[in-house]
Amino acid sequence: MIRGYAVRLAAVALAAALTATACSGGDDAPARPEPVGGAAALPGPAPAGLALRPAPSGAPGAPAVTGALTDGSPVALADLWAERPVVLVFFTSWCTLCADRQAALGELARRHSDEVVFVGVATEDKPEDVQRYLREHRVGYPVALDADGGIWRSYAVREPPAVVVIAKGGALLRGWPGGVDAATLDAELRRLVLAP
């Protein structure tokens, strides 16, 4: 009888220890990777003396929308374009043209990271599919998840890909329904926003 009681007590103790470990995540539980495209991808302050072209007079204002990045952090486009120009890259994980152009766009974003903020905007996508896309294509800029398509509608984007350039201060300078290749975008950034 004492032996049966000891066995039951040991079983209860083991079950309690396993439950506590499972509920707390355990010390050796694999850590979930931080989402790509979250707040860690946002730029720091603009460099001192950043030389930019002024926005042309009469340019329309860009929609000052807000959203949530892949890690749930809030992002307001007006906060980003207060310091430097913004390039919006509208994409989905299932868009083959988006995927074909992503490596070159990512390289362009890295090259101009001090001067221009690139922001991806994904809609009609599951967060896990967006994460897979961002990891596969090594996207290094912040990405907003536009679950209800509100940001896309604000910029009149109907299908991916699309790219929009916004000047420092929020003037809407140029858009490409159907997307744009990195070489053309680079040339337009130099013409529209980057001082020589």
C-alpha atoms as one frame of an Amber mdcrd trajectory, in Angstrom:
protein
   0.000   0.000   0.000   2.811   2.415   0.861   4.555   1.444  -2.364   1.392
   2.224  -4.454   1.047   5.558  -2.668   4.704   6.428  -3.419   4.267   5.540
  -7.108   1.122   7.701  -7.355   2.876  10.583  -5.560   5.840  10.349  -7.934
   3.472  10.316 -10.946   1.638  13.413  -9.674   4.940  15.231  -9.061   6.171
  14.345 -12.552   2.910  15.489 -14.150   3.059  18.778 -12.227   6.669  19.361
 -13.315   5.842  18.624 -16.960   2.814  20.918 -16.877   4.814  23.751 -15.320
   7.541  23.342 -17.939   5.035  23.226 -20.803   3.131  26.269 -19.544   6.236
  28.364 -18.979   7.791  27.454 -22.294  10.606  25.557 -20.594  14.211  26.575
 -20.583  15.038  24.381 -23.533  11.936  25.179 -25.608  13.046  26.615 -28.963
  12.660  30.381 -29.021  10.319  31.710 -31.673  12.252  33.844 -34.124  11.480
  37.540 -34.100   9.231  38.409 -37.046  11.005  39.824 -40.074   9.768  43.280
 -41.077   8.927  44.464 -37.576   9.983  47.504 -35.561  13.630  46.370 -35.569
  13.680  47.099 -39.332  12.595  50.740 -38.870  15.357  53.268 -39.528  16.993
  55.371 -36.858  17.113  59.154 -37.089  18.014  60.638 -40.461  21.707  61.479
 -40.821  22.657  65.074 -40.106  22.993  67.090 -43.282  20.935  64.710 -45.426
  20.621  66.500 -48.786  17.285  66.020 -50.528  15.514  67.708 -53.411  12.492
  69.797 -52.454   9.106  68.412 -53.460   7.648  70.116 -56.532   5.046  72.728
 -55.716   1.523  71.552 -56.374   2.288  67.864 -55.782  -0.666  66.166 -54.058
  -0.295  64.980 -50.487   0.114  61.260 -49.876  -2.477  59.526 -47.681  -1.149
  59.647 -44.112  -2.231  56.147 -43.169  -1.267  54.078 -40.166  -0.900  50.354
 -39.817   0.770  47.558 -37.904   4.102  46.006 -38.769   4.645  42.256 -38.853
   5.458  42.196 -35.122   2.332  44.190 -34.237   4.182  47.488 -33.741   2.268
  50.534 -34.977   3.632  52.550 -37.879   2.485  55.931 -39.200   3.717  56.877
 -42.653   3.677  60.582 -41.738   6.217  59.882 -38.984   8.500  58.219 -41.516
   8.265  60.895 -44.219   8.808  63.638 -41.646  12.537  62.878 -41.859  13.154
  61.421 -45.320  11.422  60.177 -48.480   9.428  56.935 -48.375   9.067  54.201
 -50.978   6.023  51.972 -50.522   6.319  48.483 -52.007   2.899  46.809 -52.296
   3.220  43.032 -52.593   1.796  39.633 -51.681   3.609  36.402 -50.934   1.921
  34.707 -53.893   2.865  37.381 -56.484   5.523  35.919 -58.787   6.500  39.295
 -60.286   6.948  40.647 -56.732   9.249  37.728 -55.944  11.191  38.157 -59.199
  11.945  41.818 -58.414  12.422  41.528 -54.649  16.173  40.844 -54.558  16.993
  43.950 -56.614  14.522  46.111 -54.639  16.016  44.840 -51.387  19.501  45.747
 -52.552  18.299  49.217 -53.577  16.698  49.672 -50.145  19.992  48.721 -48.453
  22.003  51.058 -50.677  19.761  54.057 -49.882  18.924  53.119 -46.275  20.226
  56.410 -44.854  18.375  58.530 -47.410  15.081  56.767 -48.148  12.766  54.561
 -46.061  11.375  51.530 -47.893   8.179  50.087 -46.412   6.481  46.948 -47.677
   2.695  46.671 -47.527   1.205  43.163 -47.769  -2.476  42.300 -48.046  -4.604
  39.252 -48.882  -2.004  37.153 -47.108  -1.577  35.045 -44.014   1.070  36.413
 -41.626   2.983  33.117 -41.781   3.079  33.276 -45.600   4.360  36.859 -45.449
   7.065  35.761 -42.990   8.104  32.923 -45.295   8.326  35.368 -48.225  10.316
  37.930 -46.197  12.771  35.284 -45.001  13.181  33.632 -48.420  13.813  36.991
 -50.104  15.835  38.495 -47.230  13.663  41.600 -46.982  15.393  44.009 -44.603
  12.872  46.844 -44.463   9.727  47.197 -42.333   6.527  45.595 -43.613   2.954
  46.526 -42.694   0.282  43.837 -42.730  -2.743  45.436 -44.373  -5.289  42.779
 -43.412  -8.378  44.731 -44.500  -6.738  46.309 -47.567  -7.261  49.852 -46.238
  -3.735  51.052 -47.033  -3.931  49.545 -50.499  -7.255  51.307 -51.147  -5.862
  54.617 -49.857  -3.188  54.414 -52.545  -5.562  53.059 -55.216  -3.618  49.797
 -55.500  -5.746  47.077 -57.043  -3.244  44.273 -57.487   0.403  43.544 -56.775
   2.991  44.677 -57.413   2.851  48.449 -57.077   5.434  51.001 -55.946   4.906
  54.578 -54.735   7.473  57.323 -54.014   6.662  59.964 -51.398   8.865  63.017
 -50.784  10.090  64.130 -47.385   7.134  66.042 -45.996   4.519  63.816 -47.635
   4.148  64.951 -51.254   3.077  62.095 -53.524   5.660  62.075 -56.333   5.254
  58.964 -58.445   3.540  55.597 -58.584   3.874  52.474 -60.687   0.844  50.176
 -60.898   2.345  46.874 -61.961   5.563  47.649 -60.105   8.903  48.902 -61.340
  12.353  47.427 -61.765  15.099  48.519 -59.373  17.190  50.323 -62.004  14.259
  52.541 -63.029  13.329  53.182 -59.394  16.932  54.113 -58.574  17.027  56.590
 -61.460  13.704  58.109 -60.340  14.868  58.426 -56.738  17.924  60.320 -57.945
  15.794  62.545 -60.161  12.960  63.180 -57.698  14.330  63.119 -54.151  18.071
  62.628 -53.815  20.223  65.725 -54.146  23.219  65.320 -56.465
